[in-house]
């Protein structure tokens, strides 16, 4: 039997603000979006200024048309039904006065089609047991995996049964600079020594000392990272594993799917050093095949520094509060839209640089209508 929800009237909703809660009304239901205020792509004021307001019309119409994922996400914050002052209530349902207040859409007294998306979409959280380690369950989802992983939830998850493995699967943001910046410094020092000794040639096949600029090669490593960031995100992390492959589905979830499923799990926003080290060893081996030690080291230093900047930016986009209208504010809105609106677009995270030539930018509603 479906549990009857409590009812909240306007005065009770306003009282919640005293407890630093932010409640909004959508389609005659009340949602506690307090946890989402600071990560809303439009900025914290978008929601905080709408405490106690009905956002049904705003979410359904331009320029703020919301995606299906946004409606799915909103479902998690449903706490009560809405009851205006002096209306009656029965079994948690609103009285007749509420039914008369439904949004008028195209001249008809009814909820808009867009707002109905919230109730047409069935939640998929019950496809797995959240009380057990998730990693070994996802491969069994098969053809349901893709839709499930693109249906984000606001919660944390456990990957492994082993506490040892679980510990290394979660990484606080500050571990990234602590681990990788000393390695950058070591590569820079060793490479600089090679350059001073005149041993740094661009390619093995070029005879004799080859005069190149140390700083320029370092910057080229940073630029190389921006392409690796885009390429890995688009062609590896967002590749769709075969529906029949338990192993590849599990691997996809381990590499990136988990982040799309629980995008605000603070321990899973940066890449753990252990798997990152494995990927770096592969990249460094390729650099050594092409370059002598001095050049391979300074290119690697640039790549790693670019990676550190990417991971710190990624964390900030999810948990920071950039100034309204700033570069990072626009970048945060862009990345959140990648999560909730267009997972197959917007692969640039620290910048949109490579989204432009590969035509994968996420257009705003204004740009779509232009």
C-alpha positions in Angstrom: 0.0 0.0 0.0 1.3 3.4 -1.0 2.2 5.5 2.0 0.2 8.7 2.4 2.4 11.8 2.4 2.1 14.6 5.0 0.7 18.0 3.9 2.4 21.3 4.3 0.7 24.7 4.1 2.2 28.0 3.2 3.0 29.1 6.8 4.6 25.7 7.5 6.8 26.0 4.4 7.8 29.5 5.4 8.7 28.3 8.9 11.1 25.8 7.4 13.3 28.7 6.2 14.1 29.4 9.9 15.9 26.0 9.9 17.9 26.9 6.8 15.8 24.6 4.7 14.8 25.5 1.1 11.4 24.1 0.0 9.8 24.5 -3.4 6.5 23.5 -4.8 6.1 21.6 -8.0 2.8 20.1 -9.3 1.2 20.5 -5.9 4.0 18.6 -4.1 6.6 20.0 -1.8 10.3 19.3 -2.3 13.2 19.9 0.2 16.0 21.0 -2.1 18.3 22.2 0.6 21.1 19.8 -0.3 20.9 20.9 -4.0 21.0 24.7 -3.5 24.7 25.2 -3.7 25.2 22.9 -6.7 22.3 24.1 -8.8 23.8 25.0 -12.3 22.2 28.4 -12.1 23.7 29.3 -8.8 22.5 29.0 -5.2 20.3 32.1 -5.4 18.1 30.5 -8.1 16.6 28.1 -5.6 17.1 30.1 -2.3 15.1 33.0 -3.7 12.3 30.6 -4.7 11.7 29.2 -1.3 8.0 28.5 -0.9 7.3 29.3 -4.6 5.6 27.1 -7.2 8.2 26.3 -9.9 6.0 24.1 -12.1 5.6 26.7 -14.8 9.3 27.8 -14.6 10.6 24.3 -15.1 8.3 23.5 -17.9 8.8 26.6 -20.1 11.6 28.5 -21.8 14.2 29.7 -21.1 14.5 27.2 -18.2 13.1 24.0 -19.7 14.3 21.2 -17.6 15.4 17.7 -18.8 14.0 14.3 -17.8 17.0 13.8 -15.6 16.2 17.0 -13.7 12.7 15.7 -13.0 14.1 12.3 -11.9 16.5 14.2 -9.6 13.7 16.2 -8.1 11.8 13.1 -7.1 14.4 12.3 -4.4 13.5 15.5 -2.5 9.7 14.9 -2.3 8.7 15.4 1.3 5.0 16.4 1.4 2.0 17.4 -0.5 1.1 21.1 -0.8 -2.0 22.4 1.0 -2.9 26.1 0.8 -4.1 27.7 4.0 -7.7 26.8 4.9 -7.9 23.8 2.6 -8.9 20.3 3.7 -6.8 17.2 3.5 -7.6 13.5 3.3 -5.0 10.7 3.4 -2.2 13.1 2.5 -4.0 14.3 -0.7 -4.9 18.0 -1.2 -8.5 19.3 -1.2 -10.6 20.4 -4.1 -9.2 23.9 -4.0 -5.8 22.5 -5.0 -7.2 20.8 -8.0 -8.6 24.1 -9.2 -5.1 25.6 -8.9 -3.4 23.3 -11.5 -1.3 25.0 -14.1 -3.2 26.3 -17.1 -1.5 24.9 -20.3 -2.6 25.8 -23.8 -6.0 27.0 -22.4 -6.7 23.7 -20.5 -6.9 23.4 -16.8 -4.3 20.7 -16.3 -0.6 20.2 -15.5 1.7 20.8 -18.4 3.1 17.8 -20.4 6.6 18.8 -19.3 5.7 18.7 -15.6 4.0 15.3 -16.0 7.4 13.9 -17.0 8.2 13.7 -13.3 5.5 11.1 -12.8 5.8 9.2 -16.1 9.4 8.3 -15.3 9.7 5.3 -13.0 12.6 5.2 -10.6 15.3 2.6 -11.3 17.1 2.5 -7.9 15.5 -0.8 -7.0 17.4 -2.6 -9.8 20.3 -3.0 -7.4 20.6 -3.5 -3.6 22.2 -0.2 -2.3 22.9 -1.9 1.0 25.4 -4.2 -0.7 28.6 -3.4 -2.7 27.4 -2.1 -6.0 30.4 -2.9 -8.3 29.6 -6.7 -8.7 25.9 -6.0 -9.2 26.0 -3.6 -12.2 27.2 -6.2 -14.7 24.0 -8.1 -14.2 21.9 -5.1 -15.4 22.9 -5.8 -19.0 20.5 -3.9 -21.3 19.2 -1.9 -18.4 22.6 -0.6 -17.4 22.8 2.4 -19.8 19.5 3.9 -18.7 20.2 3.1 -15.0 23.6 4.7 -14.9 22.3 7.9 -16.6 19.6 8.2 -13.9 21.6 10.1 -11.2 20.8 9.8 -7.5 21.8 12.0 -4.6 23.5 9.5 -2.3 26.9 7.8 -1.7 27.7 4.2 -2.7 30.0 1.4 -1.7 31.9 -0.4 -4.5 33.7 -3.2 -2.7 33.0 -5.6 0.2 36.7 -5.4 1.2 37.4 -2.4 3.4 40.9 -2.3 2.0 39.8 -2.0 -1.6 37.0 0.4 -0.6 39.5 2.7 1.1 41.6 3.0 -2.1 38.5 3.6 -4.3 37.6 6.9 -2.5 39.9 9.9 -2.6 39.6 13.3 -0.8 40.4 16.2 -3.2 43.6 17.2 -1.4 45.3 13.9 -2.0 45.6 14.7 -5.7 48.0 17.7 -5.3 49.8 15.9 -2.4 50.6 12.9 -4.6 51.2 14.4 -8.0 52.8 17.8 -7.5 56.0 16.3 -6.0 56.2 14.0 -9.1 55.8 17.0 -11.4 58.7 18.7 -9.5 60.9 15.6 -9.9 60.3 15.4 -13.6 61.0 19.1 -14.1 64.3 18.9 -12.2 65.5 15.8 -14.0 64.5 17.2 -17.4 66.1 20.6 -16.7 69.4 18.7 -15.9 69.1 16.9 -19.3 68.5 20.1 -21.1 71.5 21.9 -19.5 73.7 19.0 -20.5 72.5 19.3 -24.1 71.0 15.8 -24.1 67.5 16.8 -24.9 66.5 15.9 -28.5 63.0 16.0 -29.7 63.2 12.5 -31.4 65.7 9.7 -31.1 66.2 9.9 -34.9 67.4 13.5 -34.8 71.3 13.6 -34.7 73.2 15.7 -32.2 71.9 18.1 -29.6 68.7 19.8 -30.7 67.9 23.2 -29.4 64.4 23.5 -28.1 62.8 25.6 -25.5 62.2 24.0 -22.1 59.2 26.1 -21.2 57.5 25.5 -24.6 57.8 21.8 -24.3 56.3 22.0 -20.8 53.3 24.0 -22.0 52.9 21.5 -24.9 52.5 18.8 -22.2 49.7 20.8 -20.6 47.9 21.3 -23.9 48.4 17.6 -24.6 46.5 16.9 -21.4 43.5 19.0 -22.5 43.2 16.7 -25.5 43.6 13.6 -23.3 41.0 14.9 -21.0 38.5 15.3 -23.8 39.5 12.0 -25.5 39.4 9.8 -22.5 36.1 11.3 -21.3 34.4 11.0 -24.7 35.8 7.8 -26.3 36.7 5.7 -23.2 34.5 6.8 -20.3 31.4 7.5 -22.4 31.7 4.4 -24.6 28.7 2.2 -24.3 29.7 -1.3 -23.2 28.1 -4.3 -24.9 24.9 -5.3 -23.2 26.0 -8.9 -22.9 29.4 -8.2 -21.4 29.4 -8.4 -17.6 33.1 -7.6 -17.5 33.0 -4.5 -19.7 29.9 -3.1 -18.0 31.6 -3.5 -14.6 34.8 -1.9 -16.0 32.8 1.0 -17.4 31.1 1.6 -14.1 34.4 1.5 -12.2 36.0 4.0 -14.6 33.3 6.6 -14.9 29.7 5.2 -14.6 29.8 5.5 -10.8 30.4 9.3 -11.1 27.3 9.7 -13.3 25.2 7.6 -11.0 26.3 9.5 -7.8 27.6 12.8 -9.1 27.7 14.4 -5.7 29.5 11.7 -3.8 32.4 13.8 -2.5 34.8 10.8 -2.3 34.3 9.9 -5.9 34.9 13.2 -7.7 38.6 12.9 -8.2 40.5 10.0 -9.8 42.1 7.7 -7.2 46.0 7.7 -7.5 46.3 3.9 -7.9 44.4 3.6 -11.2 45.6 7.0 -12.3 49.2 5.7 -11.9 48.5 2.8 -14.2 47.2 5.1 -16.9 50.2 7.4 -16.5 52.7 4.5 -16.8 51.1 3.6 -20.2 51.3 7.2 -21.3 55.0 7.6 -20.1 55.9 4.4 -21.9 54.6 6.0 -25.2 56.5 9.2 -24.5 59.8 7.2 -24.0 59.3 5.4 -27.3 59.1 8.8 -29.0 61.5 11.0 -27.0 64.7 10.9 -25.0 64.5 11.0 -21.2 64.7 14.8 -20.9 61.9 15.6 -23.3 59.7 12.7 -22.1 60.1 13.9 -18.5 59.1 17.6 -19.2 56.1 16.5 -21.4 55.0 14.2 -18.6 55.4 17.0 -16.1 53.1 19.2 -18.2 50.6 16.4 -18.6 50.4 15.6 -14.9 50.1 19.3 -14.0 47.3 19.6 -16.5 45.7 16.6 -14.9 45.9 18.0 -11.4 44.3 21.2 -12.6 41.5 19.2 -14.2 40.8 17.2 -11.1 40.8 20.3 -8.9 38.5 22.1 -11.3 36.2 19.1 -11.5 35.8 19.0 -7.7 35.3 22.7 -7.6 32.6 22.6 -10.2 30.6 20.1 -8.1 31.2 21.6 -4.6 32.5 25.1 -5.1 30.5 28.3 -5.1 32.0 30.5 -7.9 31.0 34.1 -8.3 27.8 34.6 -10.3 28.7 35.2 -13.9 32.3 34.2 -13.6 34.2 31.8 -15.9 33.9 29.0 -13.3 30.2 29.7 -12.8 29.6 29.3 -16.5 31.8 26.2 -16.6 29.9 24.7 -13.6 26.6 25.2 -15.3 28.0 23.6 -18.5 29.2 20.6 -16.6 26.1 20.1 -14.6 24.1 20.1 -17.8 26.4 17.3 -19.0 25.3 15.3 -16.0 21.6 16.1 -16.1 20.7 17.1 -19.7 23.3 16.0 -22.3 25.6 13.2 -21.2 26.7 12.7 -24.8 27.8 16.3 -25.2 30.0 18.6 -23.2 33.1 16.4 -22.7 35.4 19.2 -21.8 35.6 19.7 -18.0 38.5 22.1 -17.2 37.6 24.0 -20.5 35.4 23.7 -23.6 38.5 23.9 -25.8 38.1 20.6 -27.7 34.3 20.6 -27.6 34.4 23.3 -30.3 36.3 21.6 -33.1 34.6 18.2 -32.4 31.2 20.0 -32.3 30.1 18.6 -28.9 29.3 21.8 -27.2 26.1 21.9 -25.2 23.9 24.7 -26.5 21.8 26.8 -24.2 18.1 27.2 -24.7 18.7 30.6 -26.2 21.2 29.2 -28.7 18.8 26.4 -29.6 16.1 28.9 -30.4 18.4 31.2 -32.4 
